[in-house]
């Protein structure tokens, strides 16, 4: 099952940078990504492997519920989103600081 290049950019929305994600990448070769709400694990695996030219060992996915926020107009809600933790095979790494 092959993915089109267009679908790769629809599945991965970007890296999720947080203190927890940074610690996981340093210690366990796990990287966090924001992904499309309709993305499945095999699609996420293929997208990361094609885009970053690495070997993916494991993919874990979670839905992050949007937080409730008060505004001057009453109570609002941030949008819910989907996050994927991707563990890479030994010897592989992703460097987000490199710009081409």
C-alpha positions, 0 to 999 in steps of 0.5 A: 500500500503506497501513499501519494505525496499529497496525502503525506502532507495531509497526514503530518501537520507538524512536529509537536514541541513540548518539554515532554516531547523533547525528553522522549526524543532524547531518551527513547528516540520517540518524536511527537507529531500533530496529525490529521484527525482522520490519520491512521497508524499505517499512514502515519508510519509511511508518512514519517518514513518517506518524509524523513527517510528513517525506519519507524518501530512503533506508532502510538496515537492519542486524541487530545481534547480541547481545553475549555477557555473563558472569554469576554463572550462566555465560555469557549473551547479550543479545538480538539486535535490528534497527536502521534508518538513515533518511535524510531529504530536504533541508529535513526534520528530526526533533526528538526533544527535543520533548514534547507 
